[in-house]
């Protein structure tokens, strides 16, 4: 395991096209931003690898129009 120290606004590059940036850090809470191609799966480590999150429900304005 590689362990790095980063400050807010700093990041790391993984491979050629994945960037992880520290957006916010305070009192043991860290918010990360991840930029990667759509083909690269990104999931939280505590979720099983095969599980996909359910899509958020669409609001009435975003649903199909009909009558």
Backbone bond lengths (Angstrom), bond angles and torsions (degrees), N, CA, C in turn:
res aa  C-N    CA-C-N  psi(-1)  N-CA   C-N-CA  omega(-1)  CA-C   N-CA-C  phi
1 X - - - 1.453 - - 1.531 107.76 -
2 X 1.307 114.90 131.17 1.457 121.36 174.48 1.520 108.14 -90.99
3 X 1.320 118.08 128.74 1.456 122.49 179.70 1.522 108.36 -115.01
4 X 1.338 116.37 124.30 1.457 121.95 -178.67 1.518 110.34 -124.63
5 X 1.307 116.09 152.19 1.462 121.37 170.26 1.516 107.08 -106.36
6 X 1.333 116.63 130.48 1.459 122.19 179.75 1.510 107.86 -134.29
7 X 1.300 117.03 149.01 1.455 122.96 174.84 1.519 108.94 -102.44
8 X 1.330 116.29 167.97 1.460 120.76 177.66 1.528 108.80 -56.55
9 X 1.325 115.24 134.03 1.460 121.47 -178.72 1.514 113.40 92.37
10 X 1.321 117.29 -15.32 1.456 120.60 178.47 1.518 109.37 -94.68
11 X 1.311 116.71 161.89 1.446 119.85 -179.28 1.509 111.90 -154.15
12 X 1.318 114.51 -172.88 1.459 122.09 175.73 1.525 107.99 -134.61
13 X 1.327 115.33 151.25 1.450 121.91 177.34 1.516 107.39 -108.72
14 X 1.333 116.65 130.77 1.457 122.35 178.90 1.517 106.93 -114.75
15 X 1.321 116.02 121.54 1.460 119.60 -175.95 1.522 109.42 65.95
16 X 1.325 115.43 -148.31 1.464 119.90 -177.58 1.516 113.18 -93.85
17 X 1.354 117.17 -20.11 1.465 117.18 -168.96 1.519 116.02 -142.47
18 X 1.323 118.29 19.62 1.466 121.19 175.29 1.527 108.18 -117.14
19 X 1.334 116.11 125.01 1.459 121.30 -179.94 1.525 108.35 -123.10
20 X 1.330 116.62 129.90 1.458 122.89 175.57 1.516 106.63 -114.91
21 X 1.342 116.51 123.80 1.460 121.06 -176.23 1.528 109.97 -124.83
22 X 1.331 116.14 139.92 1.461 121.56 175.86 1.527 107.50 -80.63
23 X 1.340 116.32 117.26 1.454 121.50 -179.00 1.518 112.11 -93.84
24 X 1.333 116.48 -36.00 1.457 121.01 -176.45 1.525 108.42 -155.94
25 X 1.311 116.68 140.56 1.465 120.75 177.37 1.521 108.58 -148.38
26 X 1.340 115.50 126.91 1.461 120.31 176.17 1.523 109.45 -163.14
27 X 1.295 116.22 140.26 1.470 123.70 175.30 1.530 113.93 43.44
28 X 1.294 117.72 47.10 1.449 120.76 177.14 1.515 115.08 80.59
29 X 1.326 117.76 2.66 1.462 122.08 178.86 1.518 108.13 -108.72
30 X 1.323 117.07 127.50 1.457 121.50 -178.02 1.524 109.07 -125.53
31 X 1.323 116.38 134.28 1.468 121.74 175.86 1.520 106.97 -112.55
32 X 1.350 115.72 125.20 1.455 121.94 -177.92 1.516 110.32 -111.33
33 X 1.307 116.25 147.84 1.455 122.44 171.28 1.514 107.64 -114.15
34 X 1.333 116.93 134.84 1.461 121.44 -178.07 1.517 108.56 -123.07
35 X 1.319 116.39 125.94 1.456 122.37 175.33 1.520 107.38 -113.02
36 X 1.333 115.95 122.49 1.460 120.66 -178.56 1.526 108.93 -154.33
37 X 1.323 117.26 158.12 1.464 119.74 175.49 1.529 110.52 -61.99
38 X 1.321 116.49 153.97 1.468 121.10 -178.88 1.527 112.24 -59.69
39 X 1.300 117.88 -25.82 1.464 121.22 -178.46 1.523 113.04 -76.70
40 X 1.323 117.66 -10.80 1.469 121.14 -179.73 1.520 108.64 -91.24
41 X 1.340 117.95 115.03 1.465 119.53 179.22 1.530 110.47 -72.60
42 X 1.332 115.61 136.42 1.460 121.33 177.45 1.523 107.34 -128.15
43 X 1.331 117.23 127.21 1.463 121.54 179.15 1.511 108.84 -145.07
44 X 1.311 115.45 157.39 1.460 120.19 174.29 1.527 108.42 -69.81
45 X 1.306 116.97 143.78 1.465 121.68 -175.04 1.520 112.42 -62.37
46 X 1.346 118.34 -28.52 1.467 119.71 -176.99 1.521 113.10 -78.49
47 X 1.333 118.68 -8.83 1.465 121.25 177.85 1.522 110.00 -90.14
48 X 1.329 117.82 140.85 1.464 120.09 176.66 1.528 110.57 -60.22
49 X 1.323 116.20 148.42 1.466 121.03 -175.78 1.521 112.81 -62.78
50 X 1.332 119.10 -33.49 1.457 121.16 -176.16 1.516 114.43 -83.37
51 X 1.318 118.31 -12.88 1.465 121.55 -175.22 1.517 110.60 -84.19
52 X 1.327 116.08 132.81 1.454 121.29 175.43 1.516 108.02 -110.58
53 X 1.327 117.06 136.84 1.465 118.22 177.48 1.514 111.10 -66.19
54 X 1.337 116.23 146.61 1.458 120.11 177.77 1.516 109.29 -74.37
55 X 1.329 117.18 140.75 1.465 118.66 179.05 1.524 110.88 -66.28
56 X 1.325 115.53 149.53 1.461 120.60 178.41 1.517 109.20 -66.88
57 X 1.332 117.82 143.40 1.471 119.23 179.15 1.518 110.58 -66.31
58 X 1.313 115.20 146.90 1.454 121.54 178.31 1.515 110.28 -80.07
59 X 1.305 116.45 143.27 1.453 120.64 176.01 1.524 110.33 -76.94
60 X 1.333 118.52 169.47 1.455 120.96 -178.12 1.518 113.82 -59.50
61 X 1.337 117.53 -32.83 1.461 120.12 -179.32 1.516 111.70 -72.69
62 X 1.348 117.69 -23.89 1.458 120.46 -176.90 1.532 112.07 -93.19
63 X 1.306 118.14 -11.47 1.458 120.82 -177.48 1.522 112.30 -75.85
64 X 1.341 116.78 174.57 1.458 120.10 -179.97 1.526 111.30 -66.53
65 X 1.305 115.90 146.33 1.463 120.29 178.78 1.522 108.51 -90.69
66 X 1.274 115.58 137.51 1.465 119.12 179.78 1.512 109.41 -175.25
67 X 1.311 116.88 174.41 1.440 116.28 -177.45 1.439 116.22 -161.40
